Structure formats: structure tokens, C-alpha cells
Amino acid sequence: MAYVDGPEVLDPWADEVYLAGLEPRRRTPWGRLAVSLLDAWCATTGGRMELTRATDVVVRRREDGVEEMRIPVPDADDAAYWLDLVRRGLEELDPESFRREWGIG
């Protein structure tokens, strides 16, 4: 905790204000259908596209659940790395520093 204006007032860490998690990529119904068809086609031809596994790292405010940041993860196998990177920033920075470092608002 960082002290502000004396030892009585404490600034919260970013992880006390924000929550990070993995969420499915936002798509329209037609987009979901197209991605599913492409995945099925790739699976039948021996390819590995796996577009339906695409995910985003999303940071939301704990207070009201409003989305503050969304990072599209290009390869679903890298999602854990990106989530860990964001969570580490939440644990090590105060909210203002986190917003500045990640370009939020």
C-alpha cells in the first residue's frame, strides 16, 4: 500500500480496484457461425485453425463490473501468459500507475 497525505490514508493496489480474467471473443451471431464453419472445415482437411478458441484478457472494475480494458489474444495457447502479465501489473501497481502503463482512459 502506498501512503497518501500521512500514514492514516492508504491508496489501494490496482488488484483491489480491478479484476482480470479471460472471456470469449465478442462476435456477432453471423461471425460465430462463420468461425465455427471455418474450424469444422479445417478439422476435416487436417488443419488446425481453432478460431472458436480465441479469447480476450478483460479487466473490469470490481465495484460495478464495467469493462476497462480488453486485450485480444491472437493465439489461445498464449492466453495464460497474457493473463499472468496483466495480473502481475494489478498486484504491483497502484490504480493510477496501472491505467497509465496499460493505456486505460
Secondary structure, 3 states (H helix, E strand, C coil): CEECCCCCCEECCHHHCEEEEEEECCCCHHHHHHHHHHHHHHHHCCCCCCHHHCEEEEEEECCCCCEEEEEEECCHHHHHHHHHHHHHHHHHCCHHHHHHHHCCC
